[in-house]
Amino acid sequence: MEQVQEKIFSSLHISKKRLLDEMSLLLAKQQISEFRMEIEYLEKKYKINFNKFNDDVQKQTASYEMENDWMKWKFAVESLQYWKNLLQEKI
């Protein structure tokens, strides 16, 4: 199998390191895309951004669904920032 990999890398004029770098960037961009989609979905669902939703949830008794969405939304916002920061370090 390693011989096949070497032939492929050679044919593409790409090193293993460059391939890993490119795959890493691709995976990070995929994470960013997924978290952006989650955020956009929740923004459309509630017709507000996370900061406003966060304030609203803290001011009122939230339903189970709202609390669950709050946790997903908070995770998506924090994860998006994490991956964006990681990519900025890479560049």
N, C-alpha and C positions, 0 to 999 in steps of 0.2 A: 504494500500500500504506500509506503514511503517513497518508493521509486516513482509511482504514479503521481504523487504530490509534487515531487521534484520536477518531473516532466511538465506538469501543468504550470508550475511557477515559472519555469524556464520559458515555456511557450508564451506566457503572458508578460514576461520580463518584469516579474514582481518577486520581491524577497518575502520570506516568511514573516519577517518583522513588519514590513509594509502591509502585508495582508492582515496581520493581527491589528495593526493600527487602524486600517480601513474598517475592519469588522467592528472594532471597538467604537469607532465614531458612528457607524451605522446603528449599532445596538443602542447607543446613548440617544441618538436622534429618534429612534423608534420609541423609547421610553418617553421622551418629550412629547411626541405626537400623541401617544396614548393618554398621558395626563392632561394635555390640552383638550382632547376630545371629552374627557370626563368633566373637566371644568366647564366647557361650553355646553354640554348637556345639562348640567345643574343650573347654569346661568339661565338657560332657556326655560327650564322647568319652573324656576322661581322668579324669573324676570328681574333678577338683581345680581350684583356681584357678591363674592364671598364675604367681603368686609361688612356689607350691609346685612347679609344673611346672618353672619356671626353675631352682630349687634342685636338683630331681631330675636334670635334663638335665646340669647342671654337675658333679654328683657321679658320674655313670656314663657309660659309653660309650653314646651314643644312636644309635638306628638312623637311617637316612636319612629315614624318614618322620617320626620324632620331631623331628629337626633342622629339617625342612621346616615342620612344624607349629609349632615354636618360633618360627621366623622370621615366619610368618603371624600367630601369636598376639601376638608382641611388637609387630609393626607395627600390629595392630588395637588393642591397648591404648594405644599411644602416639598413634595417630591419633584414637581416641575422645577422649582427653584434650585433644588439640589442638583438635578441633571444639567440645568443651564449653567450653573456655576462650575460644574465639573468640565463641561465642554469649553468654557472660557479659559480654564486653567490649561487645557490641552492645546489651545490655539496660541 
